[in-house]
């Protein structure tokens, strides 16, 4: 989770090995969706 929401920030996080990106302020539905996607890839 980060306050860095510019596209280049998202790409930098992914390039560093992050599986997803959740921006602040927290959107619970977006967080759950992102977690579901990441976890399904790891167990799928």
Backbone torsions as a table, in degrees:
resi	resn	phi	psi	omega
1	UNK	NA	138.5	-176.0
2	UNK	-152.8	160.4	172.8
3	UNK	-91.9	-5.7	179.5
4	UNK	-81.7	107.7	-171.6
5	UNK	-116.9	-1.5	178.0
6	UNK	-69.0	150.7	-176.9
7	UNK	-54.1	-39.0	179.9
8	UNK	-67.0	-29.2	176.1
9	UNK	-70.3	-42.2	178.1
10	UNK	-62.2	-45.2	-179.5
11	UNK	-65.2	-39.4	178.5
12	UNK	-62.5	-39.5	178.1
13	UNK	-64.6	-44.2	178.8
14	UNK	-64.8	-40.0	178.2
15	UNK	-63.8	-27.8	179.2
16	UNK	-81.4	-5.0	176.3
17	UNK	110.0	5.4	178.9
18	UNK	-71.9	143.8	-179.4
19	UNK	-89.1	-18.4	-178.1
20	UNK	-157.1	177.5	-178.0
21	UNK	-143.0	124.3	176.9
22	UNK	-124.6	121.3	-177.1
23	UNK	-95.2	152.1	172.9
24	UNK	-86.8	152.1	-3.4
25	UNK	-69.4	150.8	-174.1
26	UNK	-61.9	127.6	172.3
27	UNK	-111.9	107.4	-172.5
28	UNK	-58.7	-42.5	-179.8
29	UNK	-63.0	-42.0	178.2
30	UNK	-65.4	-41.0	178.6
31	UNK	-61.5	-47.1	179.6
32	UNK	-63.6	-39.3	178.2
33	UNK	-63.6	-45.9	179.8
34	UNK	-63.6	-45.0	178.9
35	UNK	-62.4	-41.0	178.5
36	UNK	-62.0	-43.6	179.3
37	UNK	-63.4	-46.6	-178.1
38	UNK	-65.0	-45.4	-178.8
39	UNK	-67.8	-35.1	179.0
40	UNK	-68.3	-33.0	176.6
41	UNK	-67.6	-36.0	-178.2
42	UNK	-75.1	-30.0	-177.9
43	UNK	-107.0	-1.3	-175.0
44	UNK	-90.8	NA	NA
